[in-house]
Amino acid sequence: MRIDIGGLGRSFHWAARGVCLALRERNFRIHLTAACYVTAAGFLADLSRAEIAVLCLCFGLVTAAELVNTAIETLCDRVTRQHDPMIRDAKDIAAGAVLMTALFSTAVGLVLFAHPAPIRAILTKLTQHIWIDALLLASIPAAVAFIFAVEQKGEPK
C-alpha cells in the first residue's frame, strides 16, 4: 500500500487556508476570542482535565459550525446576490446552527462555572497574583483589535 504524504500535506494546507479565510469573519474571531478567555478562566478555576476537555469540545463545535455557516454563505453569495427566499432560508438555518451550538456551549460553561468553588478559585488567584490581572487587562486591547480588525477582501496567501 502506497502512502501519499504529499496529498495529505496538501489537504492540511487547503484546510488551513479555509480557517484563514474564516478569520476574515468577525463572528469567527469573536468565537476564538471567547474560547481563549474561557480557557483562561477554566485554568484559573482549577477545572479538571475532563472539564477542560468538555470546554474544548464546545469550542470545536462552535467554530466548526461557524466555518460551515461561512462556507454556506459564501456559496450562496456566489450563486446569486438577488433576493431568493430559499437562499435566505439556507443562510438563516446555517446561522441558526451556529446560534444553537453557541447557546448550548454557554449552558455548558454555566454548569462548569456558575457555582461557588470555581468562582472562589478565580477570585483567589486574581487577588493573590497581580501579574494575572495585568496580563488579562493587557490582553483586552489586543482582543478588541483582533475582533474588530478590518476584514480584508481578496485571496489569502
N, C-alpha and C positions, 0 to 999 in steps of 0.2 A: 504494500500500500504506500502510495506516494503522498507525502505531506506538503501542501502548498503554503509555505510560510509567507511568501510574498503576497499571496491572495489574502491571507489572514491579516497581514500588516496593512494592506490597502483597505480592508473592511474597517479596521480600527481607525484609520486615517479619515475615512468618509464619515464614520460615526462621530469622531471628534469635531469634524467640520460642521456637522449638524448641531452639536452643542454650541459651537462658536456662533453659528447663525442665530440660535435661540438666545444667546447672550445679548443680542440686539433688542430683545423684547423686555420692556420694563417689568412686566409681571414675573418673568423668569428670574430677573435679578432680585426682585422682592423676595421670592421664594428662597433663593440661595442665601440671601442676607439673613432672613428669618431662621433658616437652618443653622447658620453659624452662631447666632445669638442663643438659640435654644440649646444647641450642643454645649456652648459655654455654660449656660445655666444648668444643664444636666450634670456637668462635671463639678460645678460649684455646689450642687445639691447632693453630691455623693450618690447619684443614682447608680444602681447596679449595672453590670455589663449587659445583662438581659434587657434592662430598661433603656439603656443607651442604644442597644440593637433595635429595639422597637421604634425608638425615635428615628434612627437611620432608615428603617424600612418605610416609615411615614414620609421622610424627606424624599426617598427614592420614588415613592408612588406619586407624590405631588409634582415633583419635577418631571417625571415621565409623562404624567397627564398633561402638563404644560407643554412639553415637547410635541406630543400628539396633537394637542389643540393648535399649536403654531403651525404644524405641518398641514393640518386640515384647512386652516385659514389661508395659508399660502397657496395651496392648491385651488381652493375656491376662488381666490382673487385672480388666479391665473385663468380660470375658466371664464369668468365674467366679472366686470365691475358694475354691471347693470343690476337693478333690484330684482332678485329672484327669491321667492318665498322658500323654495327648497334649500337653496344655498344658505339663506339666512337661518333656517332651521338647523342645518348641519353645523353651522358655526356656533349657534346657541347651544346645541346639545354638547358639542365638544367643550365649550366654555363651562357648561354645567358639570361636566366630568371633572374639570379642574376644581370647581367650587365644592363639589361633594368630597373629593379627596382632601382638600384643604380643611373643610369643616370637620371631617372625621379625624384628621390628624390633629386639629385643635382640641377635639374631645380627648384624644389620647394624651396630649400634653396636659390638659386639665386633670385627668386622672393621675398622672405622674407627679404633677407639681402642686396641685391645689389642696394640700393638707399641711399641717404644721411642720413635720420633720424636714422636708426639702426647703421650705421657706426659711426655717430657722437656720439650716445649714448654709444657705445662700447669704442670709444677712450676717451670720457669724463671720464668714470668710470676707465679706465686703467690709465689715468693720475692723477686722483684725489685720487685713493685708491691703494697705493703701495702694500698693502697686497694681492690684487687680482693679481698683476703682479708676486709677489713672489710665490703665490700659483700655478699659471699657469706654471711658469718656473720650479718649483719643481716637477710638475706632469709629465713633459716631459720625464725624465729618466724612471720613472715608466711605462709610456705609451709605450715607446720603448721596455722596458724589457718585458712587457706584450705581445706586438705584436710579438716580435721575440723570445719568450720563446721556448725552445727546445720542440718539440712535443713528447709526451710520447706514447709509444705503450703499449698495454695490456688493461686489464679490469679496468674501473673506480670503485671506491668503492661506 
